[in-house]
Amino acid sequence: MVERKIAMPSILTSIKKMHGIDEMDESFDMELIMHINGALMIMTQLGVGPKEGFSITSKDEEWGQLLEGRKDLDLVFSDVHLRTKLVFDPPQNSFLVASIKEQIKEYDWRIEAWHTPQHEIQPEPEPEPEV
């Protein structure tokens, strides 16, 4: 099996790139962090990430930390991006706004449905220390 790696592990950096903002441009970081954290709170409510919640403060936090090593939640990237886009840089066309909102509803439903007991992926247990 080939191990898959996320191309942009930093949450902030990947959201910036999705918005067409250069990684080195820090002029929007505080605003983006605030909106990303709002989206991450919703992901916690949908059952993604640590039960106590997850937030970012800089470009140091990575998707892998949020997803706790799970590789079955690709929709989270798109969901967080679209939620951030709607509050940071919403489209001027109301039809596009409505389309994004519908897409977010679809992603949310799928993410939440995936967390039903039959799909819950438990972390592998720690190996017993040899005595």
C-alpha positions as CSV (number, residue, x, y, z in Angstrom):
1,M,0.0,0.0,0.0
2,V,1.3,3.4,-0.9
3,E,1.3,5.9,1.9
4,R,-0.5,9.1,0.9
5,K,0.9,12.5,2.1
6,I,-0.9,15.8,2.1
7,A,0.7,18.2,-0.3
8,M,0.3,21.2,2.0
9,P,0.5,20.1,5.6
10,S,0.1,23.6,7.1
11,I,-3.5,24.5,7.6
12,L,-2.9,28.3,7.3
13,T,-0.6,27.9,4.3
14,S,-2.9,25.7,2.4
15,I,-6.0,27.9,3.0
16,K,-3.9,31.0,1.9
17,K,-2.9,29.2,-1.3
18,M,-6.5,28.2,-2.0
19,H,-7.4,31.9,-1.7
20,G,-4.6,32.9,-4.0
21,I,-2.5,34.5,-1.2
22,D,1.2,34.1,-1.3
23,E,2.6,32.0,1.5
24,M,5.0,34.8,2.5
25,D,2.3,37.5,2.6
26,E,1.3,37.7,6.3
27,S,-1.0,40.7,6.0
28,F,-4.2,38.6,6.2
29,D,-3.0,35.9,8.6
30,M,-4.9,37.2,11.7
31,E,-8.2,37.5,9.8
32,L,-7.7,34.1,8.2
33,I,-6.7,32.4,11.4
34,M,-9.9,33.7,13.1
35,H,-12.1,32.4,10.3
36,I,-10.3,29.1,10.0
37,N,-10.7,28.6,13.8
38,G,-14.5,29.2,13.4
39,A,-14.6,26.5,10.7
40,L,-12.4,24.1,12.9
41,M,-14.9,24.6,15.7
42,I,-17.6,23.3,13.4
43,M,-15.4,20.4,12.4
44,T,-15.1,19.5,16.1
45,Q,-18.9,19.6,16.5
46,L,-19.1,17.2,13.5
47,G,-16.7,14.8,15.2
48,V,-13.5,15.7,13.5
49,G,-10.3,16.1,15.4
50,P,-9.6,16.0,19.2
51,K,-12.7,15.9,21.3
52,E,-11.5,19.0,23.2
53,G,-11.3,21.0,20.0
54,F,-8.6,22.2,17.7
55,S,-7.4,25.7,16.7
56,I,-4.5,27.3,15.0
57,T,-2.3,30.2,15.9
58,S,0.1,30.3,13.1
59,K,1.4,28.3,10.1
60,D,2.8,25.7,12.4
61,E,-0.4,23.7,12.9
62,E,-0.9,20.9,10.3
63,W,-3.8,19.0,8.9
64,G,-2.4,15.8,10.3
65,Q,-2.7,17.2,13.8
66,L,-6.4,18.0,13.3
67,L,-7.2,14.7,11.6
68,E,-5.1,12.7,14.2
69,G,-3.6,10.6,11.4
70,R,-6.8,9.7,9.8
71,K,-6.7,9.5,6.0
72,D,-10.5,9.1,5.4
73,L,-11.6,12.6,5.9
74,D,-10.5,14.5,2.7
75,L,-13.7,16.5,2.7
76,V,-12.5,18.4,5.8
77,F,-10.0,20.3,3.6
78,S,-12.7,21.5,1.2
79,D,-15.2,22.2,4.0
80,V,-12.8,24.4,6.0
81,H,-11.7,26.2,2.8
82,L,-15.3,26.9,1.7
83,R,-16.4,28.1,5.1
84,T,-13.3,30.4,5.3
85,K,-14.0,31.7,1.8
86,L,-17.6,32.6,2.6
87,V,-16.6,34.9,5.4
88,F,-13.1,36.1,4.2
89,D,-13.7,36.5,0.5
90,P,-17.3,35.8,-0.5
91,P,-18.3,35.7,-4.2
92,Q,-20.3,38.7,-5.3
93,N,-22.7,36.5,-7.2
94,S,-25.6,35.3,-5.0
95,F,-25.9,32.1,-7.1
96,L,-22.3,31.2,-6.3
97,V,-22.9,32.0,-2.6
98,A,-25.9,29.7,-2.6
99,S,-23.9,27.0,-4.4
100,I,-21.1,27.1,-1.9
101,K,-23.6,27.0,1.0
102,E,-25.2,23.9,-0.5
103,Q,-21.8,22.3,-1.0
104,I,-20.9,22.9,2.7
105,K,-24.2,21.3,3.7
106,E,-23.3,18.2,1.6
107,Y,-19.8,18.0,3.1
108,D,-21.1,18.4,6.6
109,W,-23.7,15.7,6.1
110,R,-21.1,13.3,4.7
111,I,-18.5,14.1,7.4
112,E,-21.1,13.6,10.2
113,A,-22.5,10.4,8.5
114,W,-19.0,9.0,8.3
115,H,-18.7,9.2,12.1
116,T,-21.5,6.7,12.8
117,P,-20.3,3.8,14.9
118,Q,-19.8,1.4,11.9
119,H,-17.4,3.9,10.3
120,E,-15.6,5.1,13.4
121,I,-11.9,4.3,13.0
122,Q,-10.2,3.6,16.3
123,P,-6.5,4.4,16.7
124,E,-4.3,1.4,16.9
125,P,-3.6,0.4,20.5
126,E,-0.1,1.1,21.9
127,P,2.0,-2.1,21.9
128,E,2.4,-3.7,25.3
129,P,5.9,-3.1,26.8
130,E,8.0,-6.2,27.0
131,V,8.8,-7.2,30.5
